[in-house]
Amino acid sequence: MELKPGLRLKSTVCDAEIMVIKATDGDSLTCGGMELAAEAPAEKASGDPDHMNACVIGKRYVNEGQTVEVLCVKSGDGSLYYNGDELMTKDTKKLPSSD
């Protein structure tokens, strides 16, 4: 699947939904150990217990090199992985005080 900004993907193992913010072509993005899909399946598959650490709505997730960034638009039990490496939450930027 070609990952491109704006693409919405759904987990096949939990209720999680993500939107791609930044990505490269032809790479593997998974949730709970299973590939993400454009459409949610009628019946959820069972995920890999080692990959079920949850993703949280409103959080941005990035890989170590920050070549991939996704936004969680619906929380779920599965954790997000890119090419076998778990995505980490992106640090928030401190805004200046408005005193």
N, C-alpha and C positions, 0 to 999 in steps of 0.2 A: 504494500500500500504506500502511495506517495504521501508523505507528511508535508503539509504546507500550512502557513498561518491562516487562522480562521476555521480550520477543519474541526468539527465536533465529533468526538468518538465516545462510545459507550462501552462499559465493561461487560464481559460475558459471564462474570462470576459474582458480581454484586451490583449495587445501584449507582456506582460511581459514573460520572460523566466528566469529560475534560474537553478543553478547547486548546488547540495548538497555537502557541504564541510565536515560537521560533523553532525551526527544525531543518534538518538536512534530508535529502532524498533517500528513499529505500532503506530506512533503518527500522528496527523492531521496537515497538512501544507496547508494553504489556501492563496488565493490572491483575494482581492475584495469580500471576504465573501464566495467564492466557492472553492472547492478542486482543487488543481493543478493536471494536467493529463500528461501522457507521450506523448500523441499526442494532438495537437490543434484541437478543434472541428471545423466543417465546418461553424457553425454559433455561434457567441459569445453570452453568456448568459448575462443578465443584473445583474450587481453587486450590493452589498449593498452600498448605498451612504456613510454610515458611515465608510466603509472600503476602500474608494477610495482616498488614500492620496499619491499615486504614489510610485514607486520604481525606483531607478536610476542605469543605467548600470555602472558596475565596482565597485559598493559598496558591501561590505559584511554586511550581516544582522545576528544578533544573538538574542537569547532570554535572559532574565534577568540572568538565571543561566549559560549561555554560554554552554549549552548542545547541542544546535543546531546552526549550522552556514551554511548560504547559500550565494552564489555569484550571483548577478543579471547580467545576460549575455545579456539581452535585456530589455530596459526600458518599463514601462507600467503605466497605470493609477491606478491600484489596489495596495493596500498596503499588505504586507506579515504578516500573523498571524500563530502562532504555538500553538496548543491546546487552542485557544481563546485569546491568548496574543499577542499583536503587537510586531513584531521584530524591533529592533533598529539597526541603523547603527553602525558598529564596529569601535571603535576609531583606528586611524592610529598610527603606532609607529614612533617616531622621529628617524631618522637615524643620525649617527654621521657626523659631518662636514668633508668634504674632502679637507680641506685647505692644 
